[in-house]
Amino acid sequence: MQLAERMYRLGTESAFETGARARALEAQGRKIIHLEIGEPDFDTPPHIVEAACAALRAGHTHYTPPEGIAPLREAIAADLSATRGHEIDPRQVVITPGAKPIMFFVLLALAEPGVEVIYPNPGFPIYESMINFCGATPVPLPLREAFDFRFDIDEFRSLISDRTRLIILNSPQNPTGGYLQRQELAAIAEVCAERNIMVLADEIYEHILYEGEFASLTTLPGMSTHERTIILHGFSKSYAMTGWRLGFGVMPLNLAEHIKRLVINSNSCTSASNQYAGLAALQGSQQCVRDMVAEFRRRRDVIVEGLNAIPGITCRKPLGAFYVFPNITGTGMTSHECADFLMHEAGVACLSGRSFGVHGEGHVRMSYANSVENIQQALVQISEALARR
């Protein structure tokens, strides 16, 4: 079979591969504690599940408009208008099966050979994969531990060129749990307004923030969703709806029309019943989100304290999301070696920091979307395994 050349530029997401290897060990009788997958371990709140069931019983089993049902788009526009510093038109909203299609479709619409796209590194690996797939040039923006996994503003400015067409941001951030402050957002806004550069703002972890108030680039001059910012968002993380595959993008109207055509050419539309579930999530009580974040905060404190007590490991306290990104250079292992060691010798599945980009070397990513009891046991097993080494 002769594959198209672009297929060899396509990367992957290591969490799924690591999960498969962990399950293979479990099939052999090994007990593995799973800290690899970026998925809330809570069930979807019952009122959201019931809304989907009610939608199915009401006959919402057919095609929907490619851009999504009007009630959900209106609810999203109203919700974000209250926090993004400007009025959002429901026509700017495009609903997709998960948030990844927004990332993919925006890159298909804007990225091409000869164009540069700046993206966070370490960062969600699909950013770089999709940039390469589209034939554009990926330009990594280092997120350094010394800056609390934010970026150096002068270094950021040095990466901008006449070929820069898009900048990807993610805050709160995967894999580091870092959070961009107003001064970084202001520097980005200044450059983008001056050079007319678009920004894809991945805000999927917006509600999983432990300190301060969420800050969006869209609130800064010249960076509204009518102008230069595309918001990537969804329901997977905040409402424990990963398997529902329900995401959305908010973007300038002219771009929304092109993204809608990409939806038509790929998946036609998003499941109707899932969209009604999303509507219930937005319009119902948000106590379920607050409770989940409170539990994540408790787990965060347990895992950070425990990791810092293990010789050879240091760990900064993340400000958002549900990941820690401990520094493991003191173990004498590379990121890949450490992740493999922890899987096979400690029975703990986590991800190599290097799988999130070259600047992730020296770290591993652990998700604390697991029970406190399992996290505490994982810490014991990691400590004992390193002591035996």
N, C-alpha and C positions, 0 to 999 in steps of 0.2 A: 504494500500500500504506500502510495506517495502522499505524504501529508503536506499541507501548506506550510511554508517556512515560518509563518507567524506562530504556529503551534509550539515550536521549540523555544519561543520567547515567553511562554506562559508558565508562571510559577504556581505555587500551591499555598495552602494554609496548613502549617505544621501541626496545629492542634488536632486536626482530624487524623493525621498520620500517626502521631504519638498515641492518640486514643486507641487506634487500631492495634498498635504494638502492645499497649497495656492490656487490651482485651485478649490478645493472643497469649500473653503470660498468664492471665487469669484462667484461660482455658486449660493451661497446664497445671493448675492448682495453686498458683501464686496469688497472694493477696496484695492488691495494688490500691493505694490511696490516690484518688484522682484530683490533682491540682493543675491539670493541663488545659481544661476546656473553659472558654469564656462564656459560661452560661449560668444564669441564676439557677440555684437548685430548688427554688420554691415552685409550687404549682401556680398556674395562672389563676388569679382571683376568681371565685365562683360566679360573681355577677357578670364577668366578661365571658366566661364559658357559656352561661345561660343565654346571653345576648346572641351568641352565634347559633345556639340550638333554636332559639326563637326565630331567628332569621331563616333558618332552614325550614322550620315548620310553616313559616309564612310564605314559603315559595321563592325565597331569594336564592335560586339555584341556577341562574342563567348568567349570560354575559353581562358585564357592566360596561359603562363607558371606559375606554382605554386609560383615561386619566384618573379614574376612580369615581365612586358615587358622590353626588353633590353634598349630602349631609356630612360625610366625613371630611371632605375637602373644606367645607365651610367651618366645621369645628376646629380643624387644624389651623386655618387662617385666623380664626378668632383667638385661639389659644396663643399662637405665636405673636399676634399683633400686640398682645398685652405685655410682652417681654422683649420684643426685638426693636423697639424704638420707632416703629413706623407701621402703617396700616398695610396688611397683606391681603391681596385679592385672592379669593379661592381659585381663580383661574391660573394662579402661579403654582398651585399645588399639583403634583403628580404622584399618585399612589402606585407602589410597585410591590411585588412579592418578595419582601425583605428589603433592606437598605442597600445591599450590594449592587442591585441593578442601577440605582441612581449613580453610584460611583462609576460603574462600567459605561452607562449611557452618556454621562457627562464627558468622560474621557473620549468616547467614540465621537462625540459631537465637536470637541475642542482640540484634541491632541492628534498630531500627525507627524510624519517625518519632517525634520527640520525645526520642530517646536520643542522647547524645554518645559518640563513640569517639575516644580520644586515640591518635595514631599518630606514629611518627618522621618528621621532615621535615628534610633530605632522607631519603627512604626508598624502599623497593620500591614502585613506582607502583601496583601492584594493591591495596595496602592502601586508599588513598584511593578508587580506582575502586569497590571492592566496598562500602565504607562508603556512598558516594553511591548505588550501585545499590540497596542495602537501604533507602534513605530516611532513614538516620540522619545526624547532623551530624558531619562530620569535624573534629577539633580537632588541628591540627598541633603537635607538640612539637619545637621547634627543636633541631637538633644543630649546634652551632657549632664552627668550626675552632679558635677560641680555647680551647675546652674539650677539644681533641683529638677532636672530633666525638662528645662525650658531651653530656649536657644539664645545664642549671643546675637544681639541686634546688629552689630557691625559685621559679623560673619554672614548673617542673613542678607544684608545689603550687598555684600560682595558676590553673592550667588546670582543676583538679578542681572539679566542681560537683555539685549534687544530681541532675543528669541524666547524669552519667558512669556508663556501665554496663560499659565494656570499655576496657582499655589494651592496645595492641599494642607489643611490644618485639622488637628484632632485635639479637642480639649473638652472635658477631661480625657486623658490619653491612654490608649492601649499601645504598648504593654507596661508603661512606667507608672501609671497613676498620676502623672504630672498634670499641671494645670497652667494654662497661659494667663499671664497677668495683663493688666491694662496697658502697660508700657510696651509689651510685645505686640499686642493687637494694634496699638496706635502706630507703631513702626510699620507694620504690614499695611495698614490703611493708607498711610502717607505714600508709600512706594506704589501701591496699586492705583491710587487716584492720580498720581503723577504720570504713570506709564500705562494706564488703562489695562490693568491685569485682572483677570477673574480669579476668584477664590472659591474653592470647594471646602466648606466648613463642615466637618464631620462632628456633629453634636449629639451623637447617639447616647453618650453617657451623661447628658446634661443633668439629669435628676439624681445621679449617684455622685453627689458632691458632699464632702464632710465639713468643709470650712469655707466661710465666705459666701458670696452670691455669684451665681453663674453670670459670666460676661460673654456676650456674643459680639463678634466683629460687626454684625449688622447695625449695631447702635452707633457706629462711628461715621463721620461725614464721608459721603461718597461710596459707602459700603452696604447700602440697603439691598434687600433682595430684588428691588426694582433696578438696581444698578450693577454691582459687581460681585455680589455674594450669592452662592448657591448653598442652601442648607441641606445637609444629608441627615436624615433622622429616621426614627422608627419606634416600634413598640417592644422589640425583643428584650431589651435590657431592663427598662423601667417597669414593665408589667409582667416579666417572666413569660414572654410569649415567643421564645426563639423558634419553636417548631411551627408556629402559625405562619411565619414568613409574611410579615406585614411592615413595610417601610414606606417612606415618602421623601420627596425632594421639594424644596421651595426655591423658585428661581425667577429670573426676568421672564416676562410673558413671551418674548420672541423665542427664547431658548426652550420654554415649556412646550411650545408647539413642535419643535424638533424632537424633544425627548418623548413626547406622546407618539410620534411616528415610529420611534425605535421600540416603544412598547407594542404597538400594533404589529410590527415586524418580528417580534420575539415571542411574547407570551399572551398577546391579545388584551388581557386585563388581569386584575387581581381578584381572587375568590371573593364573591359577594358576602358570604356569611362572615368571613374573616374581617371584612371591612366594617360590618356592623358590630363585631366584637371590639374593633378599634374605637368605634364611636362610643361604645359603652365605657371603654377604658378612659377616654378623655373626659366624658361628661359625668362619670360616676365619682364616688368618693376617692380622694387621693391618699387616704390613710394607709392603704395597702402598700403604696410606694414608700411612704414615710417609715412604715414598720420594717420593710425590707432593707432600707438604707440604714436604719438604726442597728439592725442585726449585722449588716456588712461592716459597720463601724466597729462593733464589738469584735468581730472576727479579725478585722484589720489590726486592731491593737494587740490581739493575742499573737498573731503570726509575726508581726514586726518585732515585738519584744522577744519572742522565742528565737527568731533567726539571729538577732543581734547577740544572743547568749551563746551561739555556736561558734567556736574558734574557726577562723578562716572565712567567715561570712559577715558582711555588714549590710544593713538594709535601711533605706530612708522610708519615712512614713508617707504613703501616697495620700494625695488630697482628694482623689476621685476615682471612679471606676471600681473594680474589685480585683485588682492585681497588685502584687508586689514584684519588684524587679531588683532582687538582692545582688550585691557585688560578691562574686565568688572567686576573685583573683587570689585571695589568701589561701585557697585550697590547693593552688598550684595546677589546677586543671583549666582547660579551655571551656568555653560555654557548652560545646557539644559533648565534650568528655564528661563534664559535670552532670548534664542532664541524663546521659546514658548511665553514669554511675549511680545516680539517685534512683533511677528506674530499677536497675538490676540488683543493686546492693542494699538500697534502703526501702525499696518497694513503694516509692513515691514518684508519680508521673508529673513532670513539669516540662517546660519548653526551654530550649537553648535560646539565650538572648541573641545569638548570631542569626537565628532564623527570622528575626525582625529587622535585619540589616547589619551592615558591617559595624556600625557604631553601637550595636548591642553586645558586642564581644565583651567578655568579662562578667556577664550577668546571666541569670536564668529568670524566666517568668513563672510565677506561681499564682494561680487563681485561688482566692479564698472564698469562692462560691461553693463551700462545703461546710459541714457542721464544725462547731468548735471542737467537739470530741475528736473528729477525724484530723483536724488541723493539729491539735495537741499531740496526737499519736504520730502524725507525720514528722513533727519536730523532734520527737524522741528518736524515731527511726533514722532521721537524717543525722542527728548528733552521734548516735551509736555507730552508724556506718562510717562516718568520717573519722571517728576515733579509732576504728579498726584499720583504717587505710594505711 
